[in-house]
Amino acid sequence: MHKLLFHCLAGGSLLVSGAAVQAQTVSGAAAVKPAPAPAPAKAPAVDAPATVSVTAERPTGRIDRQVYDVKSDVGSTNGTAADALNNVPSVAVDPDGSVSLRGSSNVQILIDGKPSAMLQGDSRGATLNAMAADDIESVEVINNPGAQFGNEAGGGPILNLVMRRNRKPGGFATVNANAGIAGRYNSSVSGTYNEGPWGYQGGINVRHDGRNSVGEVSRERLDRGTGAFAPSSQSSTSNGLNDSLGLHGTVNYNLNTNDTLAASVSYNGRSNDQRSLDRYINGDSTGSTIGDYVRSTVRNGDSRNYSWGGRYDHKGELPGETLKIDLRVSSSTNESDSDYANAYAIAPVNAFDSRARQHSETGNRIVDFSGDYERPLAGGTAKLGYKVADNKSSFDTLYTDINPASLAETVNPMRSNRFEMDERTIALYGSYQMRLNERWGALAGLRAEYTDLNVRQITGGVEAGNNYLNYIPSLFATYKVNDESNLRFSYAHRIRRPNAGDLNPYVVYRDEFNVSAGNPKLKPTQTDSFEIGYETKIAGLESSLRAYHRRDTDAIVDYRYFISDNVLLTTRQNGEGSHSSGLEFSVSGKLTPSLTLNTSGNLARSQQTSSDDLGNLSTRTANALSGRARLNYQVNADNQLQLALQMQGKMLSGQGYRSPNNTLNMSWRHTVTPQLSLVMNVTDVFSTNKMETVINSASLRETSTRRFDGRMIYVGLSYRLGGATTAAKEGEREPRFGPPGGRGPGGPGPGGEGPG
């Protein structure tokens, strides 16, 4: 295996270099701006703002993305970032924090246009379930990322979390306190203060919650000797609420009318404690029980995430001329200690010692230094940008068997390993946007991206590396049909590189029946994606329809096979290929003065072709309808009710599929005073949420079901310091206090979007 790892990396077969084509983006006010118009009549039609009132989940169409307003969501004061994402069309977030978009789990999540270590790998789920939804301004869905965005962290579609910022003079603050069932609670304080050249913004949140779960696995393994199937089963319960603490702060300073400095810092810590019981029953092909035992697990650990950054913004002499330089540093560390004890009713052959311990530590550190310069040129807008990034990942697992009599611990080398990866990226990109005529607008760009990769399998004493250069051109177009309708076209070619966990060949034991390992022979996935969208108004409602097609070559998929009678290994392989197509729609607006509708849907057809451990090629096809439907009803001046139905369709996964799933959530807000509101959230009203996967291959039949705590109820208070203002009544929730005069920071802080 070590020779194979070295050969694949040093020989260049691990990651394939070559040209890549992807689509350049325009992020409206945050990225590439429309070309400055010499006269009002010549204003470009590329990024005309949508004329729709601010409501929960307000979609805004831009040339390369859809933007969804989540800050006015009724339940945001006691929800999490995972809850906010679950309200975005075509996005699904499982209770454990796994994210998918249009049925694909290959999703990048950025914060203000930048990658963050806390949203990669094992940290992502915990971070999304700890981050307060009230800190998020909007969510940008970028299905076809352009040349502005690199191919790191998966290279797939992007969900960009735009954090809340306020630069109005004076001060604003909000205090939220919420209590839930079974001892759960959360609280947060956030505020801003702007006066003269200075601006301050920050917040703190604490949370004590989690999801207990129960699971059932029914599995049949082909006995190649007899041709019959041998059954086995696993039933499990998992309990444990975790504590989290989050801090964030930003300082802005205007040097003068054209130059702004900003600095930011944040911290997020979360405990990782859990108690679980798993019962394993093994059978043979004759139907006899050959193993029956219970494993208890006590897990303790912590997750620590840090980030800091600085930014310089300069406004040039020409209209629209800007220079932005941004540095971000983020790190994530996850540690856990698990103690195992087995109680045997029927001990299987070659049973391990009844006691064992495992220490696991994963780390990730990202340094991202980027900048871009934008100016008007020859009737259009030109933009140049650069990026220098370093991404370090590490995995360290130590497994020891414990003698039940002497309590002596012995290292198990088959279950222990240490692995490190260092990936450096240097990128340059340029774009040019112009209006072709009164109806057509276009944007062209080119990105050059150099990557240098080094891996160290410390346990085996093997080190290897690879480097390659990609050229990434891009093109977008938009056509103005009339004053209320636009057509948008996009094409992107993306590369999904295997991450550190995908490549590490050492086996990691999840439990007695299930283990996982990476595959050093993986090649990157090549993805071609096409999309055409139409936006208009129907009966006063903002409406859009998007048709898309995505084709993956060498798709990285899960591949499972047995390494012993009852131990199933999950690894990765390059499948023969996959593709998906679909129609996505959204409709939003006021049905009546008191009733607001936000609805969306995705009718998709997907297909995957892969092989099983017997060498048989199989093609699976899934037709799925997913959707969101949200109704906001203003009962009277003091009461607002919201109902949200989420429907997730069938989704292909490795050698099987994920079953459909539906949930209904409800929120209610009561205005006690102009400053004080009472909020109640009920998640999964009918307790229907579950995760079910089904595999039916030539050698494996398996149904795995996991159910989490069903109906969750939170009740809380939200207090807005300073009293309600006119702006607050119109949708800006933060009231104002402090001196009415003064000038807030003139430029965006480090939260502003920049090159990816």
C-alpha positions as a printed Julia matrix, in Angstrom:
756×3 Matrix{Float64}:
   0.0     0.0     0.0
   2.86    2.39    0.84
   4.54    1.78   -2.53
   1.2     2.35   -4.23
   0.67    5.64   -2.39
   4.13    6.86   -3.35
   3.72    5.76   -6.97
   0.33    7.45   -7.39
   1.54   10.75   -5.95
   5.01   10.89   -7.46
   3.85    9.48  -10.77
   1.07   11.98  -11.18
  -1.84    9.55  -11.33
  -3.29   10.74   -8.02
  -4.44   14.1    -9.32
  -4.73   14.73  -13.0
  -3.56   18.1   -14.19
  -4.81   19.7   -17.31
  -6.99   22.45  -18.56
 -10.22   23.14  -16.77
 -13.04   25.35  -17.89
 -15.36   26.98  -15.42
 -17.71   29.93  -15.37
 -16.71   33.39  -14.12
 -18.99   34.96  -11.55
 -20.55   38.28  -10.96
 -21.58   38.77   -7.37
 -23.48   41.97   -7.75
 -22.38   44.46   -5.16
 -19.83   42.09   -3.7
 -17.74   40.83   -6.6
 -17.56   41.84  -10.27
 -19.77   44.87  -10.72
 -21.76   45.83  -13.81
 -19.93   48.03  -16.27
 -20.28   51.75  -15.43
 -22.74   53.42  -17.76
 -21.69   56.62  -19.55
 -25.32   57.68  -19.61
 -28.49   56.46  -17.87
 -29.82   55.04  -21.12
 -26.83   52.76  -21.4
 -27.01   51.15  -17.96
 -26.34   47.43  -18.36
 -29.11   44.93  -17.82
 -26.83   42.28  -16.39
 -27.56   42.69  -12.7
 -30.77   44.65  -12.36
 -31.98   44.34   -8.75
 -35.16   42.45   -8.09
 -38.09   44.63   -7.0
 -39.54   42.54   -4.24
 -40.42   43.39   -0.65
 -38.21   41.99    2.1
 -39.7    38.76    3.38
 -38.32   35.53    4.73
 -36.4    33.62    2.08
 -36.49   36.41   -0.49
 -34.76   35.2    -3.67
 -32.78   37.67   -5.78
 -31.49   36.57   -9.17
 -27.99   37.6   -10.24
 -25.98   36.59  -13.23
 -24.17   33.78  -11.41
 -26.14   33.08   -8.23
 -29.37   33.19   -6.3
 -29.4    35.18   -3.05
 -31.82   34.26   -0.25
 -32.56   36.64    2.6
 -32.67   34.73    5.9
 -32.27   37.53    8.46
 -36.01   38.21    8.62
 -36.91   34.56    9.22
 -39.35   34.31   12.12
 -37.34   31.61   13.88
 -33.81   32.89   13.27
 -33.37   34.19   16.84
 -33.15   30.64   18.25
 -32.11   28.68   15.17
 -28.72   27.57   13.85
 -26.92   28.0    10.54
 -28.1    24.48    9.67
 -31.71   25.62   10.2
 -31.13   28.65    7.96
 -29.65   26.52    5.16
 -32.53   24.05    5.42
 -34.87   26.86    4.35
 -32.96   27.56    1.13
 -34.32   25.99   -2.1
 -32.68   22.72   -3.2
 -30.5    22.64   -0.04
 -30.87   19.84    2.52
 -29.07   19.62    5.87
 -29.28   16.42    7.92
 -29.48   16.56   11.72
 -25.79   15.6    11.82
 -24.88   18.6     9.63
 -24.35   16.83    6.27
 -25.22   19.22    3.41
 -26.45   18.49   -0.11
 -27.47   20.78   -2.98
 -29.63   19.51   -5.86
 -28.96   16.0    -4.59
 -25.16   16.37   -4.61
 -23.12   16.21   -1.4
 -20.07   17.77   -3.1
 -20.76   21.27   -1.76
 -18.35   24.03   -0.72
 -19.44   26.29    2.13
 -17.79   29.72    2.34
 -18.08   32.54    4.85
 -18.22   35.94    3.14
 -16.68   34.48    0.02
 -13.76   32.82    1.8
 -13.0    29.21    2.82
 -12.86   28.47    6.54
 -11.24   25.51    8.29
 -14.26   25.17   10.59
 -16.49   24.36    7.6
 -14.39   21.54    6.19
 -14.12   17.86    7.04
 -15.38   16.62   10.39
 -15.81   20.21   11.68
 -18.53   21.21    9.24
 -21.53   19.53   10.84
 -20.67   20.64   14.38
 -20.05   24.23   13.21
 -23.34   24.5    11.33
 -25.21   23.15   14.36
 -23.48   25.66   16.67
 -23.42   28.86   14.57
 -26.33   31.2    15.33
 -28.69   31.81   12.4
 -29.18   35.36   13.65
 -25.59   36.18   12.6
 -26.33   35.41    8.92
 -27.55   38.15    6.58
 -28.18   36.01    3.49
 -27.22   32.77    1.76
 -25.86   32.82   -1.79
 -26.39   29.68   -3.87
 -23.78   29.44   -6.63
 -24.49   26.31   -8.66
 -21.99   27.14  -11.42
 -19.01   28.85   -9.74
 -16.91   30.92  -12.11
 -13.22   31.71  -12.46
 -13.32   33.95   -9.41
 -13.64   30.79   -7.29
 -10.97   28.12   -7.02
 -11.36   24.35   -6.96
 -10.32   23.79   -3.36
 -12.56   22.04   -0.78
 -14.25   19.88   -3.4
 -14.61   22.27   -6.3
 -18.39   21.77   -6.45
 -21.3    24.21   -6.13
 -20.97   26.85   -3.42
 -23.12   28.01   -0.52
 -21.78   31.38    0.62
 -22.86   32.55    4.08
 -22.95   36.36    4.07
 -22.65   37.48    7.68
 -24.64   40.39    9.06
 -23.01   43.79    8.97
 -24.29   47.26    9.78
 -22.51   50.5     8.92
 -25.19   53.05    9.78
 -24.21   55.76   12.28
 -25.06   55.07   15.9
 -25.51   51.79   17.74
 -27.74   48.74   17.45
 -27.99   45.64   19.61
 -30.05   42.48   20.03
 -30.27   40.05   22.95
 -31.79   36.58   22.47
 -32.49   33.97   25.16
 -34.22   30.65   24.43
 -35.12   27.51   26.34
 -35.94   24.14   24.79
 -37.19   20.75   25.88
 -34.99   18.27   27.84
 -32.71   20.97   29.23
 -31.7    22.55   25.94
 -31.03   26.28   25.78
 -29.23   28.96   23.79
 -28.56   32.66   24.13
 -26.82   35.34   22.09
 -25.89   39.03   22.25
 -24.85   40.99   19.16
 -24.41   44.66   18.41
 -22.72   47.36   16.36
 -21.57   50.89   17.06
 -20.42   53.34   14.39
 -19.22   56.88   15.07
 -16.84   59.07   13.11
 -14.19   56.96   11.34
 -14.62   53.99   13.71
 -16.97   51.06   13.51
 -17.34   48.11   15.87
 -19.37   44.93   15.51
 -19.41   41.76   17.54
 -21.35   39.13   19.37
 -21.31   36.13   21.67
 -23.52   33.05   21.72
 -23.8    30.0    23.96
 -25.72   26.81   23.21
 -26.52   23.58   25.03
 -28.26   21.17   22.71
 -27.88   18.19   20.41
 -29.81   15.35   18.89
 -30.13   11.93   20.5
 -30.66    9.15   17.99
 -31.62    5.51   17.5
 -30.55    3.37   14.58
 -31.26    0.03   12.96
 -29.16   -1.78   10.35
 -30.32   -4.96    8.64
 -27.63   -6.53    6.47
 -27.24   -9.66    4.34
 -23.81  -10.71    3.06
 -23.26  -13.12    0.19
 -21.41  -16.27    1.29
 -19.47  -17.08   -1.88
 -18.83  -20.63   -0.71
 -22.51  -21.59   -0.41
 -24.12  -18.9    -2.59
 -26.51  -18.11    0.26
 -26.8   -14.85    2.21
 -25.68  -14.58    5.85
 -27.71  -12.12    7.95
 -26.49   -9.65   10.57
 -28.05   -6.74   12.4
 -27.06   -3.73   14.48
 -29.29   -1.69   16.77
 -27.95    1.44   18.45
 -28.85    4.29   20.75
 -26.81    7.46   21.15
 -27.31   10.19   23.75
 -25.53   13.37   24.71
 -26.13   17.12   24.64
 -23.12   19.31   23.89
 -22.07   22.81   24.91
 -20.78   25.42   22.49
 -19.44   28.95   22.81
 -19.01   31.39   19.94
 -17.34   34.82   19.85
 -16.79   37.17   16.95
 -15.73   40.81   16.55
 -14.86   43.28   13.78
 -13.26   46.73   13.84
 -13.37   49.14   10.88
 -11.4    52.38   10.57
 -11.69   54.96    7.79
  -8.25   56.42    7.12
  -9.9    58.96    4.8
 -12.76   59.08    2.34
 -11.05   56.53    0.05
  -9.19   54.13    2.34
 -10.51   51.73    4.98
  -8.79   49.25    7.28
 -10.62   46.39    8.99
  -9.73   43.52   11.31
 -11.77   40.58   12.57
 -11.42   37.68   14.99
 -13.69   34.77   15.92
 -13.7    31.66   18.1
 -16.01   28.69   18.31
 -15.65   25.86   20.82
 -17.86   22.82   21.23
 -17.81   19.77   23.47
 -18.02   16.35   21.87
 -19.45   14.08   24.57
 -21.64   11.06   23.86
 -22.85    7.8    25.37
 -23.97    4.98   23.1
 -24.98    1.32   23.11
 -24.75   -0.97   20.08
 -26.01   -4.54   19.88
 -24.51   -6.74   17.16
 -26.02  -10.06   16.07
 -24.13  -12.15   13.5
 -25.5   -15.12   11.61
 -24.15  -17.56    9.05
 -25.62  -18.72    5.76
 -27.42  -21.61    7.5
 -29.36  -19.24    9.75
 -27.42  -20.02   12.95
 -26.4   -17.2    15.31
 -22.61  -17.09   15.65
 -22.24  -13.82   17.54
 -24.37  -11.75   19.92
 -22.89   -8.97   22.02
 -23.38   -5.38   23.22
 -20.73   -2.68   22.93
 -20.96    0.39   25.15
 -19.07    3.55   24.21
 -18.22    6.59   26.31
 -16.84    9.44   24.23
 -15.42   12.74   25.46
 -13.78   15.45   23.45
 -13.69   19.03   22.25
 -13.7    21.01   19.04
 -11.85   24.35   18.85
 -12.06   26.72   15.89
 -10.26   30.04   15.44
 -10.09   32.63   12.71
  -8.66   36.11   12.28
  -8.22   38.43    9.34
  -7.41   41.88    8.06
  -8.54   43.86    5.05
  -7.59   47.04    3.17
 -10.05   48.76    0.8
  -9.18   51.64   -1.52
 -11.49   53.66   -3.77
  -9.73   55.01   -6.83
 -10.23   58.27   -8.71
 -12.29   56.69  -11.49
 -15.94   55.81  -10.84
 -16.05   52.16   -9.81
 -12.28   51.85   -9.4
 -11.45   49.76   -6.29
  -8.58   47.82   -4.77
  -9.17   45.18   -2.06
  -6.53   43.17   -0.21
  -7.66   40.47    2.23
  -5.89   38.06    4.6
  -7.77   35.25    6.4
  -6.33   32.63    8.74
  -8.52   29.88   10.2
  -7.87   26.65   12.06
  -9.92   23.77   13.41
  -8.95   21.05   15.89
 -11.17   18.13   16.91
 -10.17   15.72   19.68
 -12.03   12.77   21.15
 -11.34    9.83   23.48
 -13.6     6.81   23.19
 -13.69    3.98   25.73
 -15.24    0.7    24.55
 -16.51   -2.28   26.53
 -18.01   -5.48   25.07
 -20.44   -7.78   26.86
 -20.71  -11.14   25.03
 -23.79  -13.35   25.04
 -22.28  -15.35   22.17
 -18.68  -14.41   21.45
 -17.84  -14.44   17.73
 -14.71  -16.19   16.49
 -11.54  -14.08   16.91
 -13.38  -11.64   19.2
 -11.29   -8.68   20.31
 -10.61   -7.99   23.97
 -13.68   -6.85   25.84
 -12.17   -3.4    26.5
 -10.41   -0.91   24.22
  -9.69    2.79   23.88
  -9.28    5.09   20.87
  -7.84    8.6    20.77
  -8.55   10.62   17.62
  -7.38   14.08   16.63
  -7.97   15.89   13.35
  -6.67   19.31   12.43
  -7.03   21.77    9.58
  -5.4    25.18    9.04
  -6.06   27.53    6.12
  -4.11   30.7     5.26
  -5.83   32.65    2.47
  -4.27   35.87    1.09
  -6.13   37.42   -1.83
  -6.77   40.69   -3.58
  -8.51   42.19   -6.57
  -8.42   45.39   -8.58
 -11.42   46.64  -10.56
 -11.78   49.61  -12.91
 -13.77   50.82  -15.92
 -12.09   50.08  -19.25
 -13.2    50.7   -22.83
 -16.89   50.95  -21.99
 -16.86   47.91  -19.73
 -15.4    46.78  -16.42
 -12.1    44.95  -16.02
 -11.08   43.02  -12.92
  -7.82   41.34  -11.94
  -7.3    39.19   -8.86
  -4.83   36.89   -7.14
  -4.86   34.28   -4.42
  -2.16   32.57   -2.37
  -3.45   29.82   -0.06
  -2.03   27.09    2.14
  -4.2    24.26    3.49
  -2.75   21.84    6.05
  -4.7    18.75    7.2
  -3.77   16.07    9.72
  -5.29   12.83   11.07
  -3.96   11.04   14.16
  -5.64    7.89   15.52
  -4.25    5.75   18.37
  -6.14    2.54   19.2
  -5.2     0.42   22.23
  -6.53   -2.95   23.38
  -6.99   -3.24   27.16
  -6.4    -6.46   29.05
  -9.53   -6.87   31.24
  -7.56   -8.54   34.06
  -4.38   -6.43   34.29
  -5.78   -3.31   32.54
  -2.54   -3.17   30.56
  -2.89   -1.29   27.27
  -1.36   -2.53   24.03
  -1.25   -0.43   20.86
  -3.18   -2.02   18.0
  -1.11   -1.14   14.89
  -3.89   -2.24   12.53
  -6.19    0.45   13.9
  -3.68    3.26   14.53
  -2.28    5.72   12.0
  -1.05    9.27   11.46
  -1.42   11.09    8.16
  -0.71   14.69    7.03
  -1.38   16.64    3.85
  -0.2    20.09    2.78
  -1.76   21.75   -0.26
  -0.54   25.11   -1.59
  -2.39   27.05   -4.27
  -1.39   30.14   -6.26
  -4.01   31.6    -8.59
  -4.36   34.6   -10.91
  -7.57   35.55  -12.65
  -8.96   38.29  -14.83
 -12.39   39.15  -16.16
 -14.01   41.67  -18.46
 -17.69   42.57  -18.49
 -19.52   44.68  -21.05
 -22.91   45.34  -22.54
 -23.1    44.03  -26.11
 -26.29   45.94  -26.96
 -29.45   47.15  -25.26
 -30.49   43.6   -24.32
 -27.36   41.45  -24.18
 -24.63   41.51  -21.54
 -21.59   39.25  -21.3
 -18.76   38.45  -18.92
 -15.59   36.57  -19.85
 -12.76   35.52  -17.57
  -9.69   33.34  -17.22
  -8.13   31.78  -14.13
  -4.7    30.16  -13.86
  -4.37   27.93  -10.79
  -1.15   26.21   -9.68
  -1.35   23.54   -6.97
   1.47   21.85   -5.07
   0.49   18.8    -2.96
   2.52   16.87   -0.4
   1.34   13.95    1.75
   3.07   12.17    4.59
   1.95    8.76    5.79
   3.85    9.06    9.06
   2.86    5.63   10.36
   4.36    3.94    7.33
   7.23    6.42    6.83
   6.17    7.34    3.29
   6.19   10.84    1.77
   5.16   11.86   -1.74
   4.04   14.88   -3.72
   2.6    16.21   -6.95
   2.02   19.57   -8.64
   0.01   20.75  -11.64
  -1.32   23.84  -13.39
  -4.92   24.43  -14.52
  -6.15   27.13  -16.92
  -9.79   27.98  -16.23
 -11.67   30.15  -18.76
 -15.25   31.23  -18.15
 -18.27   32.82  -19.81
 -21.67   34.13  -18.7
 -24.43   35.85  -20.65
 -27.71   37.55  -19.86
 -30.58   38.7   -22.06
 -33.15   41.3   -21.02
 -36.51   40.13  -22.39
 -38.41   43.13  -21.02
 -38.45   45.37  -17.95
 -39.55   42.49  -15.7
 -37.98   39.43  -17.34
 -34.44   38.18  -17.9
 -32.8    35.12  -19.42
 -29.49   33.91  -17.98
 -27.02   31.4   -19.42
 -24.01   29.75  -17.8
 -21.54   26.94  -18.34
 -18.86   25.7   -15.95
 -16.24   22.99  -15.98
 -15.12   22.13  -12.44
 -12.55   19.81  -10.9
 -13.18   17.98   -7.65
  -9.87   16.94   -6.13
  -9.76   14.18   -3.49
  -9.25   15.56    0.01
  -6.95   14.19    2.71
  -9.53   11.78    4.09
 -10.24   10.43    0.6
  -6.56    9.6     0.05
  -5.45    8.16    3.4
  -5.33    4.35    2.85
  -5.29    3.35    6.52
  -8.4     1.75    7.94
 -10.36    3.74   10.55
 -12.75    1.71   12.7
 -16.12    3.41   13.19
 -17.63    0.47   15.07
 -17.42   -3.33   15.08
 -19.34   -3.71   11.82
 -18.2    -0.64    9.89
 -14.75    0.67    8.96
 -13.56    3.23    6.41
 -10.41    3.99    4.44
  -9.23    6.32    1.7
  -8.01    5.35   -1.74
  -4.66    6.75   -2.96
  -5.48    5.79   -6.56
  -8.33    8.31   -6.83
  -8.38   10.63   -9.8
 -10.15   14.0    -9.67
 -13.72   14.23  -10.86
 -14.3    16.31  -13.97
 -17.69   18.06  -14.01
 -19.41   19.87  -16.87
 -22.44   21.91  -15.83
 -24.93   23.83  -17.96
 -27.78   26.06  -16.85
 -30.37   28.38  -18.37
 -32.68   30.48  -16.23
 -35.73   32.65  -16.8
 -36.88   35.23  -14.26
 -40.12   37.18  -14.41
 -43.18   38.29  -12.48
 -46.4    36.3   -12.5
 -49.44   37.95  -10.91
 -47.1    40.21   -8.95
 -45.01   37.29   -7.63
 -41.29   36.98   -8.25
 -40.81   33.76  -10.23
 -37.92   31.88  -11.77
 -37.4    28.67  -13.71
 -33.97   27.1   -14.2
 -33.06   24.08  -16.29
 -29.72   22.41  -15.59
 -27.6    19.46  -16.63
 -24.49   18.17  -14.86
 -22.22   15.38  -16.05
 -19.4    13.88  -13.95
 -16.47   11.94  -15.36
 -14.53    9.74  -12.92
 -17.09   10.59  -10.25
 -15.81    9.9    -6.72
 -18.38    7.59   -5.09
 -18.62    5.36   -2.04
 -17.51    1.76   -2.62
 -18.23   -0.97   -0.05
 -17.0    -4.53    0.4
 -16.42   -7.0     3.23
 -12.92   -7.39    4.67
 -14.08  -10.15    7.03
 -17.28  -12.08    7.6
 -19.15   -9.16    9.2
 -16.92   -6.1     8.84
 -17.89   -3.8     5.95
 -15.27   -1.43    4.57
 -16.43    1.86    3.02
 -13.88    3.47    0.73
 -13.95    5.63   -2.39
 -13.54    4.82   -6.05
 -13.85    6.57   -9.39
 -17.16    5.43  -10.84
 -17.8     4.95  -14.52
 -19.66    8.25  -14.56
 -22.83    9.99  -13.48
 -25.12   12.71  -14.68
 -28.16   14.6   -13.49
 -30.67   16.96  -15.05
 -33.55   18.89  -13.65
 -35.94   21.79  -13.52
 -35.83   24.12  -10.54
 -38.47   26.75   -9.85
 -39.22   29.36   -7.2
 -42.18   31.66   -6.54
 -42.27   34.28   -3.81
 -44.27   37.33   -2.85
 -47.41   38.5    -1.11
 -50.61   36.61   -1.87
 -52.57   39.03    0.31
 -51.49   41.96    2.48
 -51.16   39.51    5.39
 -50.0    36.31    3.67
 -46.56   35.83    2.1
 -45.58   32.77    0.07
 -42.08   31.41   -0.54
 -42.03   28.15   -2.44
 -39.53   26.29   -4.58
 -39.05   22.89   -6.11
 -36.56   20.73   -7.96
 -37.65   17.96  -10.31
 -34.49   15.97  -10.97
 -33.35   12.81  -12.71
 -29.96   11.39  -11.75
 -27.98    8.37  -12.86
 -24.81    6.69  -11.54
 -22.78    3.81  -12.95
 -20.29    1.99  -10.7
 -18.97   -1.51   -9.98
 -19.33   -3.75   -6.92
 -16.75   -6.04   -5.29
 -17.7    -8.83   -7.71
 -16.72   -6.63  -10.67
 -20.3    -6.17  -11.86
 -21.21   -2.82  -13.41
 -24.56   -1.46  -12.29
 -26.46    1.64  -13.29
 -28.93    3.22  -10.88
 -31.43    5.9   -11.79
 -33.5     8.09   -9.48
 -36.35   10.43  -10.29
 -36.98   12.8    -7.41
 -39.13   15.79   -6.53
 -37.82   17.98   -3.73
 -39.29   21.22   -2.54
 -39.87   23.9     0.07
 -43.12   25.67    0.86
 -43.23   28.47    3.44
 -46.2    30.55    4.46
 -45.87   33.65    6.63
 -49.16   34.92    8.0
 -49.42   38.25    9.78
 -52.31   37.42   12.12
 -52.45   40.96   13.46
 -50.06   43.77   14.3
 -48.49   41.75   17.13
 -48.54   38.15   15.9
 -46.85   36.4    12.99
 -47.12   32.69   12.16
 -44.85   30.72    9.83
 -45.24   27.17    8.47
 -42.43   25.51    6.52
 -42.75   22.17    4.72
 -39.51   20.54    3.52
 -39.55   17.59    1.14
 -36.33   15.82    0.16
 -36.57   13.38   -2.74
 -34.7    10.17   -3.45
 -30.93   10.69   -3.75
 -28.35    8.29   -5.19
 -25.45    7.47   -2.88
 -22.58    5.15   -3.8
 -23.95    1.65   -4.39
 -27.42    2.57   -3.14
 -29.75    5.44   -2.55
 -31.11    7.7     0.14
 -34.86    7.41    0.76
 -37.19   10.45    0.57
 -37.79   12.44    3.74
 -40.36   15.08    4.78
 -40.54   17.47    7.74
 -42.84   20.27    8.85
 -41.61   23.16   11.01
 -43.61   25.92   12.67
 -42.61   29.31   14.13
 -44.59   32.0    15.93
 -43.54   35.53   16.9
 -45.47   37.75   19.3
 -44.55   41.4    19.69
 -44.77   42.27   23.39
 -43.39   45.79   23.01
 -41.62   47.54   20.11
 -38.36   46.29   21.63
 -39.36   42.87   22.99
 -40.62   39.8    21.09
 -41.63   36.33   22.17
 -40.63   33.56   19.72
 -41.54   29.86   19.59
 -40.05   27.28   17.19
 -41.35   23.74   16.69
 -39.06   21.62   14.52
 -40.32   18.4    12.91
 -43.88   18.82   14.14
 -44.92   15.25   13.26
 -41.59   13.56   14.19
 -41.06   12.22   10.67
 -37.39   13.13   10.19
 -35.15   10.14    9.48
 -32.08    9.11    7.48
 -32.56    5.88    5.54
 -30.15    4.39    3.01
 -30.72    1.25    0.95
 -28.11   -0.9    -0.82
 -29.02   -3.83   -3.04
 -26.0    -5.19   -4.89
 -24.88   -8.65   -5.93
 -22.99   -9.22   -2.67
 -24.71   -6.88   -0.19
 -28.28   -6.12    0.81
 -28.59   -3.49    3.49
 -31.16   -1.09    4.92
 -29.89    1.45    7.44
 -32.29    3.74    9.3
 -31.42    6.43   11.79
 -33.99    8.52   13.65
 -33.19   11.58   15.73
 -35.08   13.28   18.53
 -38.32   14.14   16.83
 -40.36   17.16   17.76
 -38.07   19.91   19.13
 -39.57   22.96   20.84
 -37.82   26.21   21.7
 -39.39   29.26   23.34
 -37.47   32.48   23.82
 -37.3    36.25   24.05
 -35.63   38.68   21.67
 -34.88   42.17   23.01
 -33.77   45.03   20.8
 -31.94   47.76   22.62
 -32.87   51.36   21.96
 -36.5    51.02   20.89
 -37.99   50.41   17.45
 -37.18   52.83   14.68
 -38.74   53.41   11.31
 -35.98   51.41    9.69
 -36.62   48.53   12.03
 -40.3    48.53   11.19
 -39.43   48.35    7.51
 -37.41   45.17    7.94
 -34.13   46.18    9.58
 -34.49   44.45   12.88
 -31.71   46.22   14.77
 -32.96   49.33   16.61
 -30.65   52.22   17.14
 -29.18   53.88   20.21
 -26.41   56.42   20.83
 -25.72   59.74   19.09
 -27.61   60.29   15.86
 -24.71   62.08   14.24
 -21.39   60.76   13.01
 -20.35   58.75   10.03
 -20.0    54.99    9.92
 -17.21   53.19    8.19
 -17.22   53.84    4.51
 -15.85   50.53    3.35
 -16.67   46.9     3.93
 -14.99   45.05    6.74
 -13.24   41.75    6.5
 -16.6    40.11    6.07
 -17.0    41.58    2.6
 -16.77   39.22   -0.33
 -13.59   39.0    -2.32
 -11.97   36.61   -4.72
 -12.35   32.99   -3.83
